Amino acid sequence: MVVKSRKVERQRPGHRQASPDPVEVVGSAKPHRSKAWQWHVALLLIAIGAIYGGFLDTPFVFDDWGHLTDGANLRKLTDGQVWNLGSRWFGSFTFAVNYAIHGDSVVGYHLVNVAIHMLAAVTLYAIVDWTLRTSPSCASFRDQAAWLAFAVALFWSVHPLHTQAVTYLVQRFESLASLFYLLAFWALLQTQSSTKPKRWYVASWAACFLSMATKEIGATAPVMLLWFDRAFLAENWGEIRRRRWGYYLLLATVWLMPAWYYGVLGQKSVSEGFVAAKSDAALTAVVHALDDDADKQVIDISAGSHFRVGETPSRWDYLISQPAVLLRYVRLAFLPTGQCFDQAWPPVRNWREAVMPGLVVLAILMAT
């Protein structure tokens, strides 16, 4: 904190000293921004536009049909239906706005998805740049902060793994939730130099709230913000407890949202279930069958393969299936080959099958 004080002049004898002005306390000075940041942002936007500009006419696929073409509650913004969209209501609201403006034209939906990805890339750039220039733990990178931030944001934004989140329209739930996730971190950083940090604390909470209202991944944001705070901002846990205990208490309220929807209202998971497929040829048929409530039915196709559309797995089945899925995404992050919009991943039904992948995931977490 920087304390501004006024110089006190020596008073003559017998002269009554006026009451001193109140001491003004302001936040830390804002870090100097590199002059190259505008070029970096422009290059990020150009790179993303060049990659995804050719996909604006990609048709609806898989879950797009159920969410964007058959979703009657997305077609009306004035009759109140759009506000009854469950735990992912904000993401669904953006699709409703898209439909009100563009109808069934896919171009408008794709433009919004690309814009979300662009904003996320710029936000990531700002977070890395700001952190490297201000955090004591990153002092050795301060002079190269802008270029390192640009490299990180560029690599992240053009990574092939983002193809699904950008071009698969219904995956806006993922990309939009991630944008708000990043904005929560950026707002927290602004509290370090603002003269009115409370506004930025509230903004960070609002970003967490909207992330949670878009997809459930937002539930991890409070924990990650706490870790980020301790790693890059606060000198110790005591500083966090003294200065930001109210902020983290406020962040914890976002966990009330899933408790309300899944606990009080009894809403079921948004996931449609898993499909154990033997080839890619019939994935479209399987997905359309899912849209028709095809529990336990067997679909025969011309290729002769059989597909059993199983019951929607329980939350326990879903949980123990995640370690292997997480490891696959880690592999795709380093070796993005063999990507597919729908892997037809079979659920794990026995906890013993999840032990080894779970131990590997735990080891990775401990190592990092």
BALOBA-1460 file (C-alpha; in Angstrom, 3 decimals):
// residues 368
<rec num="1" residu="m" x="0.000" y="0.000" z="0.000"/>
<rec num="2" residu="v" x="1.177" y="3.520" z="-0.751"/>
<rec num="3" residu="v" x="0.389" y="6.157" z="1.840"/>
<rec num="4" residu="k" x="0.072" y="9.729" z="0.662"/>
<rec num="5" residu="s" x="0.652" y="12.384" z="3.294"/>
<rec num="6" residu="r" x="0.844" y="16.124" z="3.159"/>
<rec num="7" residu="k" x="3.861" y="18.085" z="4.317"/>
<rec num="8" residu="v" x="3.190" y="19.841" z="7.625"/>
<rec num="9" residu="e" x="4.632" y="23.360" z="7.808"/>
<rec num="10" residu="r" x="6.214" y="24.693" z="11.019"/>
<rec num="11" residu="q" x="3.659" y="26.876" z="12.772"/>
<rec num="12" residu="r" x="4.457" y="30.229" z="14.334"/>
<rec num="13" residu="p" x="4.089" y="30.510" z="18.145"/>
<rec num="14" residu="g" x="0.533" y="31.276" z="19.132"/>
<rec num="15" residu="h" x="-0.798" y="30.234" z="15.748"/>
<rec num="16" residu="r" x="-3.433" y="27.521" z="16.004"/>
<rec num="17" residu="q" x="-2.693" y="24.584" z="13.757"/>
<rec num="18" residu="a" x="-5.514" y="23.575" z="11.461"/>
<rec num="19" residu="s" x="-6.845" y="20.066" z="11.670"/>
<rec num="20" residu="p" x="-4.750" y="17.855" z="9.393"/>
<rec num="21" residu="d" x="-6.279" y="16.411" z="6.274"/>
<rec num="22" residu="p" x="-7.185" y="12.753" z="6.570"/>
<rec num="23" residu="v" x="-4.536" y="10.350" z="5.407"/>
<rec num="24" residu="e" x="-5.369" y="8.987" z="1.977"/>
<rec num="25" residu="v" x="-4.664" y="5.329" z="1.377"/>
<rec num="26" residu="v" x="-4.554" y="4.073" z="-2.165"/>
<rec num="27" residu="g" x="-3.741" y="0.801" z="-3.816"/>
<rec num="28" residu="s" x="-0.376" y="-0.162" z="-5.199"/>
<rec num="29" residu="a" x="0.653" y="1.594" z="-8.368"/>
<rec num="30" residu="k" x="-0.440" y="-0.164" z="-11.507"/>
<rec num="31" residu="p" x="2.366" y="-2.064" z="-13.221"/>
<rec num="32" residu="h" x="3.809" y="-0.566" z="-16.366"/>
<rec num="33" residu="r" x="2.222" y="-2.099" z="-19.438"/>
<rec num="34" residu="s" x="4.384" y="-3.100" z="-22.381"/>
<rec num="35" residu="k" x="3.945" y="-1.011" z="-25.511"/>
<rec num="36" residu="a" x="3.707" y="-4.231" z="-27.508"/>
<rec num="37" residu="w" x="0.463" y="-5.397" z="-25.905"/>
<rec num="38" residu="q" x="-1.741" y="-3.971" z="-28.682"/>
<rec num="39" residu="w" x="0.238" y="-5.850" z="-31.320"/>
<rec num="40" residu="h" x="0.075" y="-9.005" z="-29.256"/>
<rec num="41" residu="v" x="-3.697" y="-8.791" z="-28.900"/>
<rec num="42" residu="a" x="-4.104" y="-8.061" z="-32.609"/>
<rec num="43" residu="l" x="-1.966" y="-11.065" z="-33.550"/>
<rec num="44" residu="l" x="-3.958" y="-13.303" z="-31.209"/>
<rec num="45" residu="l" x="-7.235" y="-12.242" z="-32.811"/>
<rec num="46" residu="i" x="-5.823" y="-12.667" z="-36.327"/>
<rec num="47" residu="a" x="-4.526" y="-16.157" z="-35.537"/>
<rec num="48" residu="i" x="-7.849" y="-17.301" z="-34.090"/>
<rec num="49" residu="g" x="-9.799" y="-15.754" z="-36.957"/>
<rec num="50" residu="a" x="-7.561" y="-17.430" z="-39.523"/>
<rec num="51" residu="i" x="-8.018" y="-20.845" z="-37.920"/>
<rec num="52" residu="y" x="-11.747" y="-20.783" z="-37.234"/>
<rec num="53" residu="g" x="-12.980" y="-18.402" z="-39.924"/>
<rec num="54" residu="g" x="-13.410" y="-21.282" z="-42.342"/>
<rec num="55" residu="f" x="-15.732" y="-23.205" z="-40.015"/>
<rec num="56" residu="l" x="-18.559" y="-20.671" z="-39.751"/>
<rec num="57" residu="d" x="-20.874" y="-22.759" z="-41.939"/>
<rec num="58" residu="t" x="-20.323" y="-26.027" z="-40.055"/>
<rec num="59" residu="p" x="-23.787" y="-27.592" z="-39.604"/>
<rec num="60" residu="f" x="-25.432" y="-28.706" z="-36.376"/>
<rec num="61" residu="v" x="-24.052" y="-32.008" z="-35.092"/>
<rec num="62" residu="f" x="-24.788" y="-34.393" z="-32.234"/>
<rec num="63" residu="d" x="-26.226" y="-32.557" z="-29.217"/>
<rec num="64" residu="d" x="-26.720" y="-29.384" z="-31.262"/>
<rec num="65" residu="w" x="-29.919" y="-30.921" z="-32.597"/>
<rec num="66" residu="g" x="-31.486" y="-31.444" z="-29.209"/>
<rec num="67" residu="h" x="-30.311" y="-28.176" z="-27.675"/>
<rec num="68" residu="l" x="-30.536" y="-25.748" z="-30.571"/>
<rec num="69" residu="t" x="-33.144" y="-26.984" z="-33.022"/>
<rec num="70" residu="d" x="-35.634" y="-28.884" z="-30.883"/>
<rec num="71" residu="g" x="-35.337" y="-26.776" z="-27.739"/>
<rec num="72" residu="a" x="-38.658" y="-24.943" z="-27.617"/>
<rec num="73" residu="n" x="-37.610" y="-23.075" z="-24.480"/>
<rec num="74" residu="l" x="-34.800" y="-21.448" z="-26.473"/>
<rec num="75" residu="r" x="-37.158" y="-20.044" z="-29.064"/>
<rec num="76" residu="k" x="-38.906" y="-17.474" z="-26.893"/>
<rec num="77" residu="l" x="-37.332" y="-14.738" z="-24.830"/>
<rec num="78" residu="t" x="-40.548" y="-13.132" z="-23.632"/>
<rec num="79" residu="d" x="-42.768" y="-15.925" z="-22.324"/>
<rec num="80" residu="g" x="-40.633" y="-16.827" z="-19.316"/>
<rec num="81" residu="q" x="-39.587" y="-20.264" z="-20.563"/>
<rec num="82" residu="v" x="-36.009" y="-19.182" z="-21.097"/>
<rec num="83" residu="w" x="-35.584" y="-18.498" z="-17.370"/>
<rec num="84" residu="n" x="-36.450" y="-22.086" z="-16.489"/>
<rec num="85" residu="l" x="-33.415" y="-23.697" z="-18.027"/>
<rec num="86" residu="g" x="-31.870" y="-25.482" z="-15.064"/>
<rec num="87" residu="s" x="-28.350" y="-25.180" z="-13.692"/>
<rec num="88" residu="r" x="-26.815" y="-24.043" z="-17.006"/>
<rec num="89" residu="w" x="-29.312" y="-21.242" z="-17.487"/>
<rec num="90" residu="f" x="-26.891" y="-18.509" z="-18.542"/>
<rec num="91" residu="g" x="-25.310" y="-20.567" z="-21.310"/>
<rec num="92" residu="s" x="-28.765" y="-21.558" z="-22.519"/>
<rec num="93" residu="f" x="-29.821" y="-17.917" z="-22.418"/>
<rec num="94" residu="t" x="-27.045" y="-17.008" z="-24.878"/>
<rec num="95" residu="f" x="-28.361" y="-19.663" z="-27.265"/>
<rec num="96" residu="a" x="-31.853" y="-18.227" z="-26.890"/>
<rec num="97" residu="v" x="-30.537" y="-14.797" z="-27.861"/>
<rec num="98" residu="n" x="-28.738" y="-16.387" z="-30.813"/>
<rec num="99" residu="y" x="-31.952" y="-18.009" z="-31.972"/>
<rec num="100" residu="a" x="-33.921" y="-14.785" z="-31.592"/>
<rec num="101" residu="i" x="-31.417" y="-13.012" z="-33.862"/>
<rec num="102" residu="h" x="-30.244" y="-15.704" z="-36.280"/>
<rec num="103" residu="g" x="-32.930" y="-18.381" z="-36.227"/>
<rec num="104" residu="d" x="-31.560" y="-21.683" z="-37.530"/>
<rec num="105" residu="s" x="-28.626" y="-20.058" z="-39.358"/>
<rec num="106" residu="v" x="-25.462" y="-21.617" z="-37.983"/>
<rec num="107" residu="v" x="-23.205" y="-18.675" z="-38.873"/>
<rec num="108" residu="g" x="-24.434" y="-16.489" z="-36.021"/>
<rec num="109" residu="y" x="-23.898" y="-19.262" z="-33.475"/>
<rec num="110" residu="h" x="-20.370" y="-19.882" z="-34.745"/>
<rec num="111" residu="l" x="-19.500" y="-16.177" z="-34.673"/>
<rec num="112" residu="v" x="-20.428" y="-16.013" z="-30.991"/>
<rec num="113" residu="n" x="-18.380" y="-19.131" z="-30.220"/>
<rec num="114" residu="v" x="-15.329" y="-17.687" z="-31.982"/>
<rec num="115" residu="a" x="-15.779" y="-14.346" z="-30.191"/>
<rec num="116" residu="i" x="-15.904" y="-16.146" z="-26.827"/>
<rec num="117" residu="h" x="-12.655" y="-17.938" z="-27.660"/>
<rec num="118" residu="m" x="-11.028" y="-14.649" z="-28.676"/>
<rec num="119" residu="l" x="-12.052" y="-12.970" z="-25.425"/>
<rec num="120" residu="a" x="-10.747" y="-15.926" z="-23.430"/>
<rec num="121" residu="a" x="-7.379" y="-15.755" z="-25.211"/>
<rec num="122" residu="v" x="-7.039" y="-12.020" z="-24.549"/>
<rec num="123" residu="t" x="-8.037" y="-12.519" z="-20.905"/>
<rec num="124" residu="l" x="-5.442" y="-15.266" z="-20.493"/>
<rec num="125" residu="y" x="-2.830" y="-12.959" z="-22.028"/>
<rec num="126" residu="a" x="-3.732" y="-10.216" z="-19.546"/>
<rec num="127" residu="i" x="-3.613" y="-12.605" z="-16.573"/>
<rec num="128" residu="v" x="-0.182" y="-14.010" z="-17.423"/>
<rec num="129" residu="d" x="1.253" y="-10.593" z="-18.295"/>
<rec num="130" residu="w" x="-0.082" y="-8.946" z="-15.135"/>
<rec num="131" residu="t" x="1.043" y="-11.815" z="-12.905"/>
<rec num="132" residu="l" x="4.578" y="-11.932" z="-14.293"/>
<rec num="133" residu="r" x="4.978" y="-8.173" z="-13.907"/>
<rec num="134" residu="t" x="3.612" y="-7.857" z="-10.380"/>
<rec num="135" residu="s" x="4.118" y="-11.095" z="-8.466"/>
<rec num="136" residu="p" x="7.268" y="-11.216" z="-6.295"/>
<rec num="137" residu="s" x="7.599" y="-14.903" z="-7.117"/>
<rec num="138" residu="c" x="7.897" y="-14.045" z="-10.829"/>
<rec num="139" residu="a" x="10.432" y="-11.212" z="-10.528"/>
<rec num="140" residu="s" x="12.941" y="-12.931" z="-12.822"/>
<rec num="141" residu="f" x="10.399" y="-12.909" z="-15.672"/>
<rec num="142" residu="r" x="9.318" y="-9.291" z="-15.301"/>
<rec num="143" residu="d" x="11.240" y="-7.903" z="-18.275"/>
<rec num="144" residu="q" x="9.935" y="-10.620" z="-20.604"/>
<rec num="145" residu="a" x="6.388" y="-10.653" z="-19.222"/>
<rec num="146" residu="a" x="4.593" y="-9.382" z="-22.330"/>
<rec num="147" residu="w" x="6.306" y="-11.775" z="-24.726"/>
<rec num="148" residu="l" x="5.903" y="-14.753" z="-22.424"/>
<rec num="149" residu="a" x="2.230" y="-13.908" z="-21.973"/>
<rec num="150" residu="f" x="1.828" y="-13.672" z="-25.733"/>
<rec num="151" residu="a" x="3.508" y="-17.045" z="-26.251"/>
<rec num="152" residu="v" x="1.308" y="-18.710" z="-23.624"/>
<rec num="153" residu="a" x="-1.912" y="-17.175" z="-24.973"/>
<rec num="154" residu="l" x="-1.024" y="-17.956" z="-28.594"/>
<rec num="155" residu="f" x="-0.134" y="-21.572" z="-27.870"/>
<rec num="156" residu="w" x="-3.303" y="-21.999" z="-25.835"/>
<rec num="157" residu="s" x="-5.620" y="-20.323" z="-28.345"/>
<rec num="158" residu="v" x="-4.457" y="-22.272" z="-31.419"/>
<rec num="159" residu="h" x="-4.152" y="-25.661" z="-29.712"/>
<rec num="160" residu="p" x="-6.120" y="-28.288" z="-31.684"/>
<rec num="161" residu="l" x="-7.869" y="-29.431" z="-28.515"/>
<rec num="162" residu="h" x="-9.989" y="-26.274" z="-28.681"/>
<rec num="163" residu="t" x="-11.562" y="-27.380" z="-31.960"/>
<rec num="164" residu="q" x="-14.427" y="-29.062" z="-30.143"/>
<rec num="165" residu="a" x="-15.090" y="-26.141" z="-27.784"/>
<rec num="166" residu="v" x="-15.228" y="-23.650" z="-30.661"/>
<rec num="167" residu="t" x="-16.721" y="-25.477" z="-33.650"/>
<rec num="168" residu="y" x="-19.100" y="-27.830" z="-31.812"/>
<rec num="169" residu="l" x="-21.778" y="-25.266" z="-31.023"/>
<rec num="170" residu="v" x="-23.285" y="-26.755" z="-27.892"/>
<rec num="171" residu="q" x="-19.808" y="-26.820" z="-26.343"/>
<rec num="172" residu="r" x="-20.284" y="-23.101" z="-25.795"/>
<rec num="173" residu="f" x="-21.244" y="-24.198" z="-22.297"/>
<rec num="174" residu="e" x="-17.601" y="-25.176" z="-21.814"/>
<rec num="175" residu="s" x="-15.932" y="-22.219" z="-23.527"/>
<rec num="176" residu="l" x="-18.199" y="-19.567" z="-22.002"/>
<rec num="177" residu="a" x="-17.802" y="-21.024" z="-18.510"/>
<rec num="178" residu="s" x="-14.033" y="-20.984" z="-19.071"/>
<rec num="179" residu="l" x="-14.142" y="-17.330" z="-20.147"/>
<rec num="180" residu="f" x="-15.907" y="-16.341" z="-16.928"/>
<rec num="181" residu="y" x="-13.468" y="-18.565" z="-15.018"/>
<rec num="182" residu="l" x="-10.550" y="-16.566" z="-16.424"/>
<rec num="183" residu="l" x="-12.300" y="-13.248" z="-15.822"/>
<rec num="184" residu="a" x="-12.584" y="-14.135" z="-12.130"/>
<rec num="185" residu="f" x="-8.789" y="-14.354" z="-11.950"/>
<rec num="186" residu="w" x="-8.319" y="-11.112" z="-13.870"/>
<rec num="187" residu="a" x="-10.694" y="-9.281" z="-11.534"/>
<rec num="188" residu="l" x="-8.810" y="-10.608" z="-8.505"/>
<rec num="189" residu="l" x="-5.581" y="-9.221" z="-9.964"/>
<rec num="190" residu="q" x="-7.199" y="-5.801" z="-10.363"/>
<rec num="191" residu="t" x="-7.836" y="-5.620" z="-6.629"/>
<rec num="192" residu="q" x="-4.090" y="-5.341" z="-6.079"/>
<rec num="193" residu="s" x="-3.809" y="-1.906" z="-7.705"/>
<rec num="194" residu="s" x="-7.308" y="-0.456" z="-7.520"/>
<rec num="195" residu="t" x="-8.262" y="2.355" z="-5.160"/>
<rec num="196" residu="k" x="-11.652" y="0.645" z="-4.855"/>
<rec num="197" residu="p" x="-10.804" y="-3.058" z="-4.598"/>
<rec num="198" residu="k" x="-14.223" y="-4.055" z="-3.260"/>
<rec num="199" residu="r" x="-15.717" y="-3.498" z="-6.700"/>
<rec num="200" residu="w" x="-13.235" y="-5.907" z="-8.220"/>
<rec num="201" residu="y" x="-13.857" y="-8.495" z="-5.514"/>
<rec num="202" residu="v" x="-17.556" y="-8.353" z="-6.370"/>
<rec num="203" residu="a" x="-16.712" y="-8.546" z="-10.082"/>
<rec num="204" residu="s" x="-14.613" y="-11.653" z="-9.445"/>
<rec num="205" residu="w" x="-17.497" y="-13.249" z="-7.541"/>
<rec num="206" residu="a" x="-19.917" y="-12.348" z="-10.366"/>
<rec num="207" residu="a" x="-17.618" y="-14.006" z="-12.900"/>
<rec num="208" residu="c" x="-17.515" y="-17.162" z="-10.740"/>
<rec num="209" residu="f" x="-21.291" y="-17.079" z="-10.444"/>
<rec num="210" residu="l" x="-21.787" y="-16.813" z="-14.216"/>
<rec num="211" residu="s" x="-19.217" y="-19.548" z="-14.819"/>
<rec num="212" residu="m" x="-21.181" y="-21.804" z="-12.493"/>
<rec num="213" residu="a" x="-24.434" y="-20.756" z="-14.193"/>
<rec num="214" residu="t" x="-22.973" y="-21.833" z="-17.527"/>
<rec num="215" residu="k" x="-21.367" y="-25.147" z="-16.619"/>
<rec num="216" residu="e" x="-20.507" y="-26.974" z="-13.430"/>
<rec num="217" residu="i" x="-16.750" y="-26.557" z="-13.950"/>
<rec num="218" residu="g" x="-17.220" y="-23.174" z="-12.266"/>
<rec num="219" residu="a" x="-17.489" y="-24.994" z="-8.937"/>
<rec num="220" residu="t" x="-13.699" y="-25.361" z="-8.846"/>
<rec num="221" residu="a" x="-13.032" y="-21.635" z="-9.344"/>
<rec num="222" residu="p" x="-13.069" y="-20.614" z="-5.636"/>
<rec num="223" residu="v" x="-10.462" y="-23.251" z="-4.791"/>
<rec num="224" residu="m" x="-8.245" y="-22.333" z="-7.750"/>
<rec num="225" residu="l" x="-8.500" y="-18.624" z="-6.936"/>
<rec num="226" residu="l" x="-7.381" y="-19.365" z="-3.380"/>
<rec num="227" residu="w" x="-4.408" y="-21.343" z="-4.666"/>
<rec num="228" residu="f" x="-3.528" y="-18.602" z="-7.168"/>
<rec num="229" residu="d" x="-3.761" y="-15.975" z="-4.437"/>
<rec num="230" residu="r" x="-1.352" y="-17.837" z="-2.176"/>
<rec num="231" residu="a" x="1.055" y="-18.716" z="-4.985"/>
<rec num="232" residu="f" x="1.334" y="-15.292" z="-6.632"/>
<rec num="233" residu="l" x="-0.257" y="-12.545" z="-4.522"/>
<rec num="234" residu="a" x="-0.196" y="-13.133" z="-0.773"/>
<rec num="235" residu="e" x="3.005" y="-13.639" z="1.219"/>
<rec num="236" residu="n" x="1.360" y="-16.187" z="3.504"/>
<rec num="237" residu="w" x="-1.977" y="-17.687" z="4.478"/>
<rec num="238" residu="g" x="-2.307" y="-15.176" z="7.283"/>
<rec num="239" residu="e" x="-2.391" y="-12.303" z="4.806"/>
<rec num="240" residu="i" x="-5.222" y="-13.965" z="2.912"/>
<rec num="241" residu="r" x="-7.112" y="-14.508" z="6.142"/>
<rec num="242" residu="r" x="-6.684" y="-10.886" z="7.227"/>
<rec num="243" residu="r" x="-7.306" y="-9.142" z="3.912"/>
<rec num="244" residu="r" x="-9.606" y="-11.378" z="1.898"/>
<rec num="245" residu="w" x="-11.563" y="-13.667" z="4.205"/>
<rec num="246" residu="g" x="-14.802" y="-11.916" z="3.214"/>
<rec num="247" residu="y" x="-14.032" y="-12.369" z="-0.471"/>
<rec num="248" residu="y" x="-13.598" y="-16.127" z="-0.154"/>
<rec num="249" residu="l" x="-16.677" y="-16.396" z="2.005"/>
<rec num="250" residu="l" x="-18.562" y="-14.649" z="-0.793"/>
<rec num="251" residu="l" x="-17.037" y="-16.972" z="-3.400"/>
<rec num="252" residu="a" x="-18.242" y="-19.989" z="-1.435"/>
<rec num="253" residu="t" x="-21.833" y="-18.942" z="-2.080"/>
<rec num="254" residu="v" x="-21.535" y="-20.112" z="-5.701"/>
<rec num="255" residu="w" x="-21.611" y="-23.666" z="-4.320"/>
<rec num="256" residu="l" x="-25.177" y="-23.062" z="-3.221"/>
<rec num="257" residu="m" x="-26.260" y="-23.117" z="-6.873"/>
<rec num="258" residu="p" x="-25.617" y="-26.830" z="-7.558"/>
<rec num="259" residu="a" x="-26.905" y="-27.642" z="-4.074"/>
<rec num="260" residu="w" x="-30.156" y="-25.905" z="-4.985"/>
<rec num="261" residu="y" x="-30.600" y="-27.447" z="-8.417"/>
<rec num="262" residu="y" x="-29.444" y="-30.985" z="-7.666"/>
<rec num="263" residu="g" x="-30.308" y="-31.222" z="-3.986"/>
<rec num="264" residu="v" x="-33.462" y="-29.163" z="-3.441"/>
<rec num="265" residu="l" x="-35.016" y="-29.266" z="-6.909"/>
<rec num="266" residu="g" x="-33.763" y="-32.767" z="-7.695"/>
<rec num="267" residu="q" x="-32.570" y="-31.838" z="-11.172"/>
<rec num="268" residu="k" x="-30.811" y="-34.650" z="-12.997"/>
<rec num="269" residu="s" x="-27.421" y="-34.346" z="-14.614"/>
<rec num="270" residu="v" x="-27.341" y="-32.586" z="-17.964"/>
<rec num="271" residu="s" x="-25.352" y="-35.494" z="-19.404"/>
<rec num="272" residu="e" x="-27.333" y="-37.700" z="-21.734"/>
<rec num="273" residu="g" x="-25.375" y="-40.792" z="-20.783"/>
<rec num="274" residu="f" x="-22.620" y="-42.888" z="-22.269"/>
<rec num="275" residu="v" x="-22.727" y="-44.888" z="-25.472"/>
<rec num="276" residu="a" x="-20.619" y="-47.984" z="-25.957"/>
<rec num="277" residu="a" x="-19.989" y="-47.877" z="-29.689"/>
<rec num="278" residu="k" x="-17.965" y="-50.274" z="-31.821"/>
<rec num="279" residu="s" x="-17.289" y="-47.879" z="-34.715"/>
<rec num="280" residu="d" x="-17.758" y="-44.247" z="-35.669"/>
<rec num="281" residu="a" x="-20.211" y="-45.086" z="-38.453"/>
<rec num="282" residu="a" x="-23.306" y="-45.156" z="-36.278"/>
<rec num="283" residu="l" x="-22.602" y="-42.364" z="-33.821"/>
<rec num="284" residu="t" x="-25.158" y="-40.120" z="-35.482"/>
<rec num="285" residu="a" x="-27.812" y="-42.827" z="-35.236"/>
<rec num="286" residu="v" x="-26.964" y="-43.381" z="-31.592"/>
<rec num="287" residu="v" x="-27.210" y="-39.707" z="-30.718"/>
<rec num="288" residu="h" x="-30.555" y="-39.325" z="-32.468"/>
<rec num="289" residu="a" x="-31.764" y="-42.390" z="-30.580"/>
<rec num="290" residu="l" x="-30.707" y="-40.744" z="-27.336"/>
<rec num="291" residu="d" x="-32.762" y="-37.708" z="-28.261"/>
<rec num="292" residu="d" x="-35.748" y="-40.055" z="-28.608"/>
<rec num="293" residu="d" x="-35.348" y="-41.430" z="-25.073"/>
<rec num="294" residu="a" x="-33.910" y="-44.728" z="-26.222"/>
<rec num="295" residu="d" x="-32.965" y="-46.271" z="-22.893"/>
<rec num="296" residu="k" x="-31.722" y="-49.849" z="-23.206"/>
<rec num="297" residu="q" x="-32.566" y="-50.218" z="-26.873"/>
<rec num="298" residu="v" x="-30.240" y="-51.857" z="-29.401"/>
<rec num="299" residu="i" x="-29.658" y="-50.083" z="-32.707"/>
<rec num="300" residu="d" x="-28.810" y="-52.138" z="-35.792"/>
<rec num="301" residu="i" x="-27.066" y="-50.431" z="-38.708"/>
<rec num="302" residu="s" x="-26.166" y="-51.569" z="-42.173"/>
<rec num="303" residu="a" x="-22.554" y="-52.210" z="-41.195"/>
<rec num="304" residu="g" x="-23.771" y="-54.931" z="-38.866"/>
<rec num="305" residu="s" x="-22.520" y="-53.397" z="-35.623"/>
<rec num="306" residu="h" x="-24.768" y="-53.354" z="-32.589"/>
<rec num="307" residu="f" x="-24.959" y="-50.485" z="-30.147"/>
<rec num="308" residu="r" x="-26.540" y="-50.673" z="-26.760"/>
<rec num="309" residu="v" x="-27.696" y="-47.324" z="-25.502"/>
<rec num="310" residu="g" x="-27.367" y="-47.927" z="-21.792"/>
<rec num="311" residu="e" x="-29.112" y="-46.313" z="-18.917"/>
<rec num="312" residu="t" x="-27.843" y="-42.927" z="-17.894"/>
<rec num="313" residu="p" x="-25.067" y="-43.795" z="-15.416"/>
<rec num="314" residu="s" x="-25.361" y="-42.874" z="-11.792"/>
<rec num="315" residu="r" x="-23.315" y="-40.026" z="-10.359"/>
<rec num="316" residu="w" x="-21.018" y="-42.626" z="-8.811"/>
<rec num="317" residu="d" x="-20.496" y="-44.303" z="-12.196"/>
<rec num="318" residu="y" x="-19.831" y="-40.893" z="-13.705"/>
<rec num="319" residu="l" x="-17.307" y="-40.048" z="-10.979"/>
<rec num="320" residu="i" x="-15.262" y="-43.233" z="-11.211"/>
<rec num="321" residu="s" x="-15.203" y="-42.934" z="-15.014"/>
<rec num="322" residu="q" x="-13.473" y="-39.548" z="-14.840"/>
<rec num="323" residu="p" x="-9.853" y="-40.531" z="-14.007"/>
<rec num="324" residu="a" x="-9.362" y="-42.384" z="-17.290"/>
<rec num="325" residu="v" x="-11.059" y="-39.562" z="-19.190"/>
<rec num="326" residu="l" x="-8.815" y="-36.991" z="-17.508"/>
<rec num="327" residu="l" x="-5.720" y="-38.953" z="-18.483"/>
<rec num="328" residu="r" x="-6.890" y="-39.036" z="-22.084"/>
<rec num="329" residu="y" x="-7.272" y="-35.255" z="-22.094"/>
<rec num="330" residu="v" x="-3.796" y="-34.874" z="-20.592"/>
<rec num="331" residu="r" x="-2.453" y="-37.006" z="-23.419"/>
<rec num="332" residu="l" x="-4.376" y="-34.942" z="-25.986"/>
<rec num="333" residu="a" x="-2.909" y="-31.751" z="-24.532"/>
<rec num="334" residu="f" x="0.594" y="-32.967" z="-25.388"/>
<rec num="335" residu="l" x="-0.233" y="-35.164" z="-28.384"/>
<rec num="336" residu="p" x="-3.498" y="-33.945" z="-29.955"/>
<rec num="337" residu="t" x="-4.035" y="-36.850" z="-32.334"/>
<rec num="338" residu="g" x="-7.093" y="-39.054" z="-32.648"/>
<rec num="339" residu="q" x="-9.527" y="-36.360" z="-31.582"/>
<rec num="340" residu="c" x="-13.233" y="-37.032" z="-31.921"/>
<rec num="341" residu="f" x="-16.311" y="-35.005" z="-30.967"/>
<rec num="342" residu="d" x="-17.920" y="-38.052" z="-29.359"/>
<rec num="343" residu="q" x="-15.622" y="-40.817" z="-28.150"/>
<rec num="344" residu="a" x="-18.559" y="-43.098" z="-27.246"/>
<rec num="345" residu="w" x="-16.727" y="-43.639" z="-23.976"/>
<rec num="346" residu="p" x="-18.120" y="-46.597" z="-21.996"/>
<rec num="347" residu="p" x="-18.758" y="-45.904" z="-18.316"/>
<rec num="348" residu="v" x="-16.778" y="-47.624" z="-15.606"/>
<rec num="349" residu="r" x="-19.161" y="-49.812" z="-13.627"/>
<rec num="350" residu="n" x="-16.671" y="-51.276" z="-11.146"/>
<rec num="351" residu="w" x="-14.594" y="-49.083" z="-8.841"/>
<rec num="352" residu="r" x="-11.642" y="-51.455" z="-9.208"/>
<rec num="353" residu="e" x="-11.301" y="-50.369" z="-12.835"/>
<rec num="354" residu="a" x="-10.881" y="-46.781" z="-11.673"/>
<rec num="355" residu="v" x="-8.154" y="-47.423" z="-9.086"/>
<rec num="356" residu="m" x="-5.102" y="-47.345" z="-11.360"/>
<rec num="357" residu="p" x="-6.171" y="-44.296" z="-13.436"/>
<rec num="358" residu="g" x="-7.169" y="-42.588" z="-10.202"/>
<rec num="359" residu="l" x="-3.739" y="-43.189" z="-8.651"/>
<rec num="360" residu="v" x="-2.038" y="-41.767" z="-11.740"/>
<rec num="361" residu="v" x="-4.209" y="-38.635" z="-11.616"/>
<rec num="362" residu="l" x="-3.466" y="-38.271" z="-7.896"/>
<rec num="363" residu="a" x="0.278" y="-38.610" z="-8.555"/>
<rec num="364" residu="i" x="0.103" y="-35.892" z="-11.220"/>
<rec num="365" residu="l" x="-1.724" y="-33.573" z="-8.834"/>
<rec num="366" residu="m" x="0.833" y="-34.162" z="-6.093"/>
<rec num="367" residu="a" x="3.718" y="-33.590" z="-8.500"/>
<rec num="368" residu="t" x="2.356" y="-30.240" z="-9.587"/>
